[in-house]
Amino acid sequence: MLDIKKNLDGSKLEFVLEGRLDTITAPQLEEEVKASIGDITELVFDFSGLAYVSSAGLRVLLSAQKTMNEKGSMVVKNVSDEIQEIFDVTGFSDILTIE
């Protein structure tokens, strides 16, 4: 289960995620991101409530990062030690801006 909250502030959009970002929930997030980032120049993912991310979730983040590279910036914040380890092992630490 994944709970997605969106906070829009001008051209900044923040997704606050709670639960698990996995094969079942990744398409839901992908749809939300694609539908929401039209005029966005700053995209933020708040992972403070995220317990797990799978390869399907990583794919959504990579796709969002590629889009935002052309439009502005993307930040992932409040990453747990477990998810940070996944980012480190997969090399996503080098691709994403993590705060």
Backbone as XML, in Angstrom:
<?xml version="1.0"?>
<chain id="A" units="angstrom">
  <residue number="1" name="MET">
    <atom name="N" x="0.851" y="-1.189" z="0.000"/>
    <atom name="CA" x="0.000" y="0.000" z="0.000"/>
    <atom name="C" x="0.893" y="1.247" z="0.000"/>
  </residue>
  <residue number="2" name="LEU">
    <atom name="N" x="0.501" y="2.230" z="-0.786"/>
    <atom name="CA" x="1.244" y="3.484" z="-0.865"/>
    <atom name="C" x="0.265" y="4.642" z="-0.772"/>
  </residue>
  <residue number="3" name="ASP">
    <atom name="N" x="0.547" y="5.548" z="0.159"/>
    <atom name="CA" x="-0.248" y="6.758" z="0.303"/>
    <atom name="C" x="0.561" y="7.899" z="-0.303"/>
  </residue>
  <residue number="4" name="ILE">
    <atom name="N" x="-0.044" y="8.613" z="-1.255"/>
    <atom name="CA" x="0.633" y="9.701" z="-1.953"/>
    <atom name="C" x="-0.077" y="11.012" z="-1.635"/>
  </residue>
  <residue number="5" name="LYS">
    <atom name="N" x="0.676" y="11.946" z="-1.049"/>
    <atom name="CA" x="0.133" y="13.287" z="-0.822"/>
    <atom name="C" x="0.932" y="14.249" z="-1.701"/>
  </residue>
  <residue number="6" name="LYS">
    <atom name="N" x="0.234" y="15.224" z="-2.297"/>
    <atom name="CA" x="0.903" y="16.206" z="-3.151"/>
    <atom name="C" x="0.763" y="17.588" z="-2.532"/>
  </residue>
  <residue number="7" name="ASN">
    <atom name="N" x="1.875" y="18.313" z="-2.482"/>
    <atom name="CA" x="1.884" y="19.704" z="-2.034"/>
    <atom name="C" x="2.431" y="20.552" z="-3.175"/>
  </residue>
  <residue number="8" name="LEU">
    <atom name="N" x="1.596" y="21.433" z="-3.697"/>
    <atom name="CA" x="2.001" y="22.295" z="-4.806"/>
    <atom name="C" x="2.189" y="23.714" z="-4.297"/>
  </residue>
  <residue number="9" name="ASP">
    <atom name="N" x="3.357" y="24.284" z="-4.608"/>
    <atom name="CA" x="3.673" y="25.651" z="-4.208"/>
    <atom name="C" x="4.288" y="26.349" z="-5.419"/>
  </residue>
  <residue number="10" name="GLY">
    <atom name="N" x="3.461" y="26.991" z="-6.228"/>
    <atom name="CA" x="3.944" y="27.624" z="-7.449"/>
    <atom name="C" x="4.463" y="26.582" z="-8.426"/>
  </residue>
  <residue number="11" name="SER">
    <atom name="N" x="5.750" y="26.662" z="-8.753"/>
    <atom name="CA" x="6.338" y="25.697" z="-9.690"/>
    <atom name="C" x="7.074" y="24.581" z="-8.954"/>
  </residue>
  <residue number="12" name="LYS">
    <atom name="N" x="6.853" y="24.489" z="-7.633"/>
    <atom name="CA" x="7.466" y="23.425" z="-6.830"/>
    <atom name="C" x="6.381" y="22.425" z="-6.436"/>
  </residue>
  <residue number="13" name="LEU">
    <atom name="N" x="6.660" y="21.150" z="-6.690"/>
    <atom name="CA" x="5.727" y="20.086" z="-6.336"/>
    <atom name="C" x="6.434" y="19.084" z="-5.440"/>
  </residue>
  <residue number="14" name="GLU">
    <atom name="N" x="5.795" y="18.775" z="-4.312"/>
    <atom name="CA" x="6.351" y="17.790" z="-3.395"/>
    <atom name="C" x="5.397" y="16.607" z="-3.281"/>
  </residue>
  <residue number="15" name="PHE">
    <atom name="N" x="5.948" y="15.410" z="-3.457"/>
    <atom name="CA" x="5.211" y="14.178" z="-3.211"/>
    <atom name="C" x="5.662" y="13.626" z="-1.868"/>
  </residue>
  <residue number="16" name="VAL">
    <atom name="N" x="4.719" y="13.453" z="-0.946"/>
    <atom name="CA" x="5.013" y="12.850" z="0.351"/>
    <atom name="C" x="4.491" y="11.423" z="0.285"/>
  </residue>
  <residue number="17" name="LEU">
    <atom name="N" x="5.414" y="10.466" z="0.400"/>
    <atom name="CA" x="5.053" y="9.059" z="0.224"/>
    <atom name="C" x="5.076" y="8.322" z="1.555"/>
  </residue>
  <residue number="18" name="GLU">
    <atom name="N" x="4.067" y="7.479" z="1.759"/>
    <atom name="CA" x="4.004" y="6.632" z="2.948"/>
    <atom name="C" x="3.655" y="5.227" z="2.527"/>
  </residue>
  <residue number="19" name="GLY">
    <atom name="N" x="4.417" y="4.261" z="3.046"/>
    <atom name="CA" x="4.124" y="2.866" z="2.745"/>
    <atom name="C" x="5.246" y="2.228" z="1.953"/>
  </residue>
  <residue number="20" name="ARG">
    <atom name="N" x="4.853" y="1.488" z="0.903"/>
    <atom name="CA" x="5.813" y="0.739" z="0.093"/>
    <atom name="C" x="5.708" y="1.152" z="-1.373"/>
  </residue>
  <residue number="21" name="LEU">
    <atom name="N" x="6.845" y="1.435" z="-1.962"/>
    <atom name="CA" x="6.904" y="1.751" z="-3.392"/>
    <atom name="C" x="7.437" y="0.499" z="-4.086"/>
  </residue>
  <residue number="22" name="ASP">
    <atom name="N" x="6.512" y="-0.309" z="-4.586"/>
    <atom name="CA" x="6.900" y="-1.607" z="-5.142"/>
    <atom name="C" x="6.199" y="-1.841" z="-6.483"/>
  </residue>
  <residue number="23" name="THR">
    <atom name="N" x="6.247" y="-3.068" z="-6.958"/>
    <atom name="CA" x="5.684" y="-3.414" z="-8.265"/>
    <atom name="C" x="4.206" y="-3.068" z="-8.354"/>
  </residue>
  <residue number="24" name="ILE">
    <atom name="N" x="3.495" y="-3.209" z="-7.261"/>
    <atom name="CA" x="2.055" y="-2.953" z="-7.246"/>
    <atom name="C" x="1.753" y="-1.457" z="-7.203"/>
  </residue>
  <residue number="25" name="THR">
    <atom name="N" x="2.533" y="-0.691" z="-6.434"/>
    <atom name="CA" x="2.219" y="0.725" z="-6.226"/>
    <atom name="C" x="2.973" y="1.675" z="-7.164"/>
  </residue>
  <residue number="26" name="ALA">
    <atom name="N" x="4.060" y="1.224" z="-7.772"/>
    <atom name="CA" x="4.857" y="2.097" z="-8.647"/>
    <atom name="C" x="4.046" y="2.687" z="-9.807"/>
  </residue>
  <residue number="27" name="PRO">
    <atom name="N" x="3.177" y="1.903" z="-10.472"/>
    <atom name="CA" x="2.389" y="2.497" z="-11.561"/>
    <atom name="C" x="1.499" y="3.650" z="-11.090"/>
  </residue>
  <residue number="28" name="GLN">
    <atom name="N" x="0.992" y="3.552" z="-9.880"/>
    <atom name="CA" x="0.161" y="4.611" z="-9.300"/>
    <atom name="C" x="0.976" y="5.899" z="-9.156"/>
  </residue>
  <residue number="29" name="LEU">
    <atom name="N" x="2.200" y="5.783" z="-8.624"/>
    <atom name="CA" x="3.059" y="6.961" z="-8.474"/>
    <atom name="C" x="3.462" y="7.502" z="-9.840"/>
  </residue>
  <residue number="30" name="GLU">
    <atom name="N" x="3.796" y="6.618" z="-10.756"/>
    <atom name="CA" x="4.210" y="7.045" z="-12.090"/>
    <atom name="C" x="3.103" y="7.864" z="-12.770"/>
  </residue>
  <residue number="31" name="GLU">
    <atom name="N" x="1.878" y="7.396" z="-12.634"/>
    <atom name="CA" x="0.736" y="8.099" z="-13.212"/>
    <atom name="C" x="0.570" y="9.488" z="-12.586"/>
  </residue>
  <residue number="32" name="GLU">
    <atom name="N" x="0.699" y="9.553" z="-11.263"/>
    <atom name="CA" x="0.575" y="10.838" z="-10.546"/>
    <atom name="C" x="1.658" y="11.815" z="-10.985"/>
  </residue>
  <residue number="33" name="VAL">
    <atom name="N" x="2.894" y="11.314" z="-11.095"/>
    <atom name="CA" x="4.019" y="12.177" z="-11.484"/>
    <atom name="C" x="3.802" y="12.709" z="-12.892"/>
  </residue>
  <residue number="34" name="LYS">
    <atom name="N" x="3.501" y="11.818" z="-13.828"/>
    <atom name="CA" x="3.319" y="12.235" z="-15.226"/>
    <atom name="C" x="2.189" y="13.242" z="-15.370"/>
  </residue>
  <residue number="35" name="ALA">
    <atom name="N" x="1.119" y="13.056" z="-14.602"/>
    <atom name="CA" x="-0.033" y="13.938" z="-14.700"/>
    <atom name="C" x="0.207" y="15.295" z="-14.034"/>
  </residue>
  <residue number="36" name="SER">
    <atom name="N" x="1.221" y="15.365" z="-13.166"/>
    <atom name="CA" x="1.373" y="16.553" z="-12.313"/>
    <atom name="C" x="2.551" y="17.461" z="-12.642"/>
  </residue>
  <residue number="37" name="ILE">
    <atom name="N" x="3.516" y="17.002" z="-13.432"/>
    <atom name="CA" x="4.756" y="17.790" z="-13.542"/>
    <atom name="C" x="4.826" y="18.680" z="-14.776"/>
  </residue>
  <residue number="38" name="GLY">
    <atom name="N" x="3.683" y="18.968" z="-15.388"/>
    <atom name="CA" x="3.668" y="19.808" z="-16.587"/>
    <atom name="C" x="4.483" y="21.081" z="-16.487"/>
  </residue>
  <residue number="39" name="ASP">
    <atom name="N" x="4.152" y="21.964" z="-15.552"/>
    <atom name="CA" x="4.830" y="23.256" z="-15.424"/>
    <atom name="C" x="5.776" y="23.310" z="-14.226"/>
  </residue>
  <residue number="40" name="ILE">
    <atom name="N" x="6.111" y="22.166" z="-13.686"/>
    <atom name="CA" x="6.934" y="22.100" z="-12.474"/>
    <atom name="C" x="8.417" y="22.250" z="-12.830"/>
  </residue>
  <residue number="41" name="THR">
    <atom name="N" x="9.128" y="23.082" z="-12.061"/>
    <atom name="CA" x="10.576" y="23.216" z="-12.248"/>
    <atom name="C" x="11.349" y="22.641" z="-11.060"/>
  </residue>
  <residue number="42" name="GLU">
    <atom name="N" x="10.653" y="22.397" z="-9.962"/>
    <atom name="CA" x="11.298" y="21.799" z="-8.785"/>
    <atom name="C" x="10.406" y="20.672" z="-8.268"/>
  </residue>
  <residue number="43" name="LEU">
    <atom name="N" x="10.950" y="19.446" z="-8.298"/>
    <atom name="CA" x="10.206" y="18.263" z="-7.864"/>
    <atom name="C" x="10.887" y="17.680" z="-6.635"/>
  </residue>
  <residue number="44" name="VAL">
    <atom name="N" x="10.101" y="17.428" z="-5.591"/>
    <atom name="CA" x="10.639" y="16.893" z="-4.340"/>
    <atom name="C" x="9.867" y="15.636" z="-3.973"/>
  </residue>
  <residue number="45" name="PHE">
    <atom name="N" x="10.601" y="14.598" z="-3.607"/>
    <atom name="CA" x="10.006" y="13.390" z="-3.050"/>
    <atom name="C" x="10.400" y="13.315" z="-1.583"/>
  </residue>
  <residue number="46" name="ASP">
    <atom name="N" x="9.417" y="13.294" z="-0.702"/>
    <atom name="CA" x="9.670" y="13.155" z="0.734"/>
    <atom name="C" x="9.424" y="11.694" z="1.097"/>
  </residue>
  <residue number="47" name="PHE">
    <atom name="N" x="10.506" y="11.008" z="1.487"/>
    <atom name="CA" x="10.456" y="9.576" z="1.787"/>
    <atom name="C" x="10.352" y="9.297" z="3.282"/>
  </residue>
  <residue number="48" name="SER">
    <atom name="N" x="10.015" y="10.304" z="4.107"/>
    <atom name="CA" x="10.016" y="10.102" z="5.560"/>
    <atom name="C" x="9.094" y="8.967" z="5.994"/>
  </residue>
  <residue number="49" name="GLY">
    <atom name="N" x="8.012" y="8.702" z="5.239"/>
    <atom name="CA" x="7.101" y="7.633" z="5.603"/>
    <atom name="C" x="7.225" y="6.399" z="4.728"/>
  </residue>
  <residue number="50" name="LEU">
    <atom name="N" x="8.263" y="6.373" z="3.881"/>
    <atom name="CA" x="8.425" y="5.249" z="2.955"/>
    <atom name="C" x="9.237" y="4.143" z="3.608"/>
  </residue>
  <residue number="51" name="ALA">
    <atom name="N" x="8.692" y="2.932" z="3.613"/>
    <atom name="CA" x="9.339" y="1.799" z="4.273"/>
    <atom name="C" x="10.191" y="0.978" z="3.316"/>
  </residue>
  <residue number="52" name="TYR">
    <atom name="N" x="9.872" y="1.003" z="2.015"/>
    <atom name="CA" x="10.523" y="0.094" z="1.074"/>
    <atom name="C" x="10.420" y="0.661" z="-0.330"/>
  </residue>
  <residue number="53" name="VAL">
    <atom name="N" x="11.451" y="0.424" z="-1.127"/>
    <atom name="CA" x="11.398" y="0.762" z="-2.553"/>
    <atom name="C" x="11.977" y="-0.410" z="-3.344"/>
  </residue>
  <residue number="54" name="SER">
    <atom name="N" x="11.260" y="-0.834" z="-4.386"/>
    <atom name="CA" x="11.709" y="-1.948" z="-5.225"/>
    <atom name="C" x="12.285" y="-1.409" z="-6.530"/>
  </residue>
  <residue number="55" name="SER">
    <atom name="N" x="12.700" y="-2.322" z="-7.395"/>
    <atom name="CA" x="13.253" y="-1.902" z="-8.686"/>
    <atom name="C" x="12.205" y="-1.160" z="-9.514"/>
  </residue>
  <residue number="56" name="ALA">
    <atom name="N" x="10.936" y="-1.521" z="-9.360"/>
    <atom name="CA" x="9.871" y="-0.809" z="-10.079"/>
    <atom name="C" x="9.780" y="0.636" z="-9.586"/>
  </residue>
  <residue number="57" name="GLY">
    <atom name="N" x="9.945" y="0.837" z="-8.286"/>
    <atom name="CA" x="9.953" y="2.185" z="-7.722"/>
    <atom name="C" x="11.150" y="2.977" z="-8.192"/>
  </residue>
  <residue number="58" name="LEU">
    <atom name="N" x="12.299" y="2.314" z="-8.272"/>
    <atom name="CA" x="13.518" y="2.973" z="-8.751"/>
    <atom name="C" x="13.335" y="3.442" z="-10.194"/>
  </residue>
  <residue number="59" name="ARG">
    <atom name="N" x="12.652" y="2.634" z="-10.986"/>
    <atom name="CA" x="12.413" y="2.994" z="-12.390"/>
    <atom name="C" x="11.581" y="4.278" z="-12.487"/>
  </residue>
  <residue number="60" name="VAL">
    <atom name="N" x="10.581" y="4.418" z="-11.613"/>
    <atom name="CA" x="9.752" y="5.633" z="-11.602"/>
    <atom name="C" x="10.612" y="6.853" z="-11.246"/>
  </residue>
  <residue number="61" name="LEU">
    <atom name="N" x="11.482" y="6.685" z="-10.238"/>
    <atom name="CA" x="12.363" y="7.785" z="-9.835"/>
    <atom name="C" x="13.318" y="8.170" z="-10.962"/>
  </residue>
  <residue number="62" name="LEU">
    <atom name="N" x="13.860" y="7.174" z="-11.648"/>
    <atom name="CA" x="14.785" y="7.433" z="-12.748"/>
    <atom name="C" x="14.083" y="8.179" z="-13.883"/>
  </residue>
  <residue number="63" name="SER">
    <atom name="N" x="12.880" y="7.761" z="-14.195"/>
    <atom name="CA" x="12.103" y="8.424" z="-15.240"/>
    <atom name="C" x="11.815" y="9.879" z="-14.865"/>
  </residue>
  <residue number="64" name="ALA">
    <atom name="N" x="11.432" y="10.108" z="-13.609"/>
    <atom name="CA" x="11.161" y="11.469" z="-13.133"/>
    <atom name="C" x="12.431" y="12.312" z="-13.182"/>
  </residue>
  <residue number="65" name="GLN">
    <atom name="N" x="13.566" y="11.709" z="-12.807"/>
    <atom name="CA" x="14.839" y="12.436" z="-12.818"/>
    <atom name="C" x="15.205" y="12.852" z="-14.239"/>
  </residue>
  <residue number="66" name="LYS">
    <atom name="N" x="15.023" y="11.950" z="-15.194"/>
    <atom name="CA" x="15.333" y="12.266" z="-16.588"/>
    <atom name="C" x="14.478" y="13.433" z="-17.086"/>
  </residue>
  <residue number="67" name="THR">
    <atom name="N" x="13.197" y="13.420" z="-16.737"/>
    <atom name="CA" x="12.298" y="14.514" z="-17.133"/>
    <atom name="C" x="12.730" y="15.819" z="-16.487"/>
  </residue>
  <residue number="68" name="MET">
    <atom name="N" x="13.041" y="15.769" z="-15.190"/>
    <atom name="CA" x="13.390" y="16.989" z="-14.464"/>
    <atom name="C" x="14.768" y="17.522" z="-14.851"/>
  </residue>
  <residue number="69" name="ASN">
    <atom name="N" x="15.644" y="16.687" z="-15.361"/>
    <atom name="CA" x="16.949" y="17.167" z="-15.838"/>
    <atom name="C" x="16.763" y="18.226" z="-16.919"/>
  </residue>
  <residue number="70" name="GLU">
    <atom name="N" x="15.680" y="18.108" z="-17.696"/>
    <atom name="CA" x="15.406" y="19.045" z="-18.782"/>
    <atom name="C" x="14.596" y="20.255" z="-18.313"/>
  </residue>
  <residue number="71" name="LYS">
    <atom name="N" x="13.907" y="20.128" z="-17.166"/>
    <atom name="CA" x="12.969" y="21.161" z="-16.731"/>
    <atom name="C" x="13.401" y="21.928" z="-15.496"/>
  </residue>
  <residue number="72" name="GLY">
    <atom name="N" x="14.307" y="21.350" z="-14.709"/>
    <atom name="CA" x="14.669" y="21.976" z="-13.443"/>
    <atom name="C" x="15.420" y="21.019" z="-12.544"/>
  </residue>
  <residue number="73" name="SER">
    <atom name="N" x="14.906" y="20.852" z="-11.321"/>
    <atom name="CA" x="15.633" y="20.011" z="-10.364"/>
    <atom name="C" x="14.702" y="19.027" z="-9.680"/>
  </residue>
  <residue number="74" name="MET">
    <atom name="N" x="15.316" y="17.964" z="-9.155"/>
    <atom name="CA" x="14.578" y="16.954" z="-8.396"/>
    <atom name="C" x="15.400" y="16.571" z="-7.177"/>
  </residue>
  <residue number="75" name="VAL">
    <atom name="N" x="14.729" y="16.474" z="-6.030"/>
    <atom name="CA" x="15.384" y="16.128" z="-4.775"/>
    <atom name="C" x="14.590" y="15.008" z="-4.097"/>
  </residue>
  <residue number="76" name="VAL">
    <atom name="N" x="15.316" y="14.066" z="-3.506"/>
    <atom name="CA" x="14.702" y="13.045" z="-2.667"/>
    <atom name="C" x="15.190" y="13.315" z="-1.255"/>
  </residue>
  <residue number="77" name="LYS">
    <atom name="N" x="14.256" y="13.486" z="-0.303"/>
    <atom name="CA" x="14.667" y="13.838" z="1.052"/>
    <atom name="C" x="14.071" y="12.876" z="2.081"/>
  </residue>
  <residue number="78" name="ASN">
    <atom name="N" x="14.642" y="12.937" z="3.280"/>
    <atom name="CA" x="14.193" y="12.113" z="4.410"/>
    <atom name="C" x="14.237" y="10.623" z="4.080"/>
  </residue>
  <residue number="79" name="VAL">
    <atom name="N" x="15.371" y="10.187" z="3.538"/>
    <atom name="CA" x="15.555" y="8.797" z="3.129"/>
    <atom name="C" x="16.031" y="7.974" z="4.327"/>
  </residue>
  <residue number="80" name="SER">
    <atom name="N" x="15.377" y="6.840" z="4.568"/>
    <atom name="CA" x="15.782" y="5.955" z="5.670"/>
    <atom name="C" x="17.115" y="5.283" z="5.337"/>
  </residue>
  <residue number="81" name="ASP">
    <atom name="N" x="17.759" y="4.733" z="6.351"/>
    <atom name="CA" x="19.030" y="4.029" z="6.138"/>
    <atom name="C" x="18.852" y="2.856" z="5.172"/>
  </residue>
  <residue number="82" name="GLU">
    <atom name="N" x="17.726" y="2.155" z="5.291"/>
    <atom name="CA" x="17.477" y="0.992" z="4.432"/>
    <atom name="C" x="17.357" y="1.405" z="2.965"/>
  </residue>
  <residue number="83" name="ILE">
    <atom name="N" x="16.613" y="2.479" z="2.723"/>
    <atom name="CA" x="16.445" y="2.935" z="1.339"/>
    <atom name="C" x="17.738" y="3.568" z="0.828"/>
  </residue>
  <residue number="84" name="GLN">
    <atom name="N" x="18.466" y="4.255" z="1.684"/>
    <atom name="CA" x="19.763" y="4.807" z="1.279"/>
    <atom name="C" x="20.700" y="3.686" z="0.844"/>
  </residue>
  <residue number="85" name="GLU">
    <atom name="N" x="20.647" y="2.564" z="1.553"/>
    <atom name="CA" x="21.492" y="1.420" z="1.185"/>
    <atom name="C" x="21.109" y="0.890" z="-0.194"/>
  </residue>
  <residue number="86" name="ILE">
    <atom name="N" x="19.812" y="0.847" z="-0.494"/>
    <atom name="CA" x="19.349" y="0.424" z="-1.820"/>
    <atom name="C" x="19.883" y="1.396" z="-2.878"/>
  </residue>
  <residue number="87" name="PHE">
    <atom name="N" x="19.804" y="2.704" z="-2.594"/>
    <atom name="CA" x="20.335" y="3.708" z="-3.528"/>
    <atom name="C" x="21.834" y="3.521" z="-3.734"/>
  </residue>
  <residue number="88" name="ASP">
    <atom name="N" x="22.570" y="3.234" z="-2.658"/>
    <atom name="CA" x="24.022" y="3.054" z="-2.749"/>
    <atom name="C" x="24.375" y="1.830" z="-3.592"/>
  </residue>
  <residue number="89" name="VAL">
    <atom name="N" x="23.710" y="0.708" z="-3.314"/>
    <atom name="CA" x="24.011" y="-0.550" z="-4.000"/>
    <atom name="C" x="23.674" y="-0.468" z="-5.492"/>
  </residue>
  <residue number="90" name="THR">
    <atom name="N" x="22.590" y="0.216" z="-5.823"/>
    <atom name="CA" x="22.151" y="0.290" z="-7.223"/>
    <atom name="C" x="22.827" y="1.422" z="-7.998"/>
  </residue>
  <residue number="91" name="GLY">
    <atom name="N" x="23.561" y="2.292" z="-7.299"/>
    <atom name="CA" x="24.200" y="3.419" z="-7.960"/>
    <atom name="C" x="23.293" y="4.635" z="-8.076"/>
  </residue>
  <residue number="92" name="PHE">
    <atom name="N" x="22.084" y="4.552" z="-7.530"/>
    <atom name="CA" x="21.156" y="5.682" z="-7.601"/>
    <atom name="C" x="21.641" y="6.870" z="-6.775"/>
  </residue>
  <residue number="93" name="SER">
    <atom name="N" x="22.522" y="6.624" z="-5.809"/>
    <atom name="CA" x="23.093" y="7.727" z="-5.022"/>
    <atom name="C" x="23.855" y="8.700" z="-5.916"/>
  </residue>
  <residue number="94" name="ASP">
    <atom name="N" x="24.402" y="8.172" z="-7.016"/>
    <atom name="CA" x="25.158" y="9.008" z="-7.951"/>
    <atom name="C" x="24.245" y="9.742" z="-8.932"/>
  </residue>
  <residue number="95" name="ILE">
    <atom name="N" x="23.020" y="9.254" z="-9.100"/>
    <atom name="CA" x="22.090" y="9.820" z="-10.077"/>
    <atom name="C" x="21.165" y="10.845" z="-9.422"/>
  </residue>
  <residue number="96" name="LEU">
    <atom name="N" x="20.683" y="10.529" z="-8.226"/>
    <atom name="CA" x="19.697" y="11.361" z="-7.539"/>
    <atom name="C" x="20.348" y="12.366" z="-6.609"/>
  </residue>
  <residue number="97" name="THR">
    <atom name="N" x="19.674" y="13.483" z="-6.380"/>
    <atom name="CA" x="20.075" y="14.433" z="-5.359"/>
    <atom name="C" x="19.323" y="14.034" z="-4.097"/>
  </residue>
  <residue number="98" name="ILE">
    <atom name="N" x="20.065" y="13.579" z="-3.075"/>
    <atom name="CA" x="19.458" y="13.075" z="-1.852"/>
    <atom name="C" x="19.838" y="14.000" z="-0.704"/>
  </residue>
  <residue number="99" name="GLU">
    <atom name="N" x="18.820" y="14.478" z="0.011"/>
    <atom name="CA" x="19.065" y="15.371" z="1.154"/>
    <atom name="C" x="18.641" y="14.697" z="2.435"/>
  </residue>
</chain>
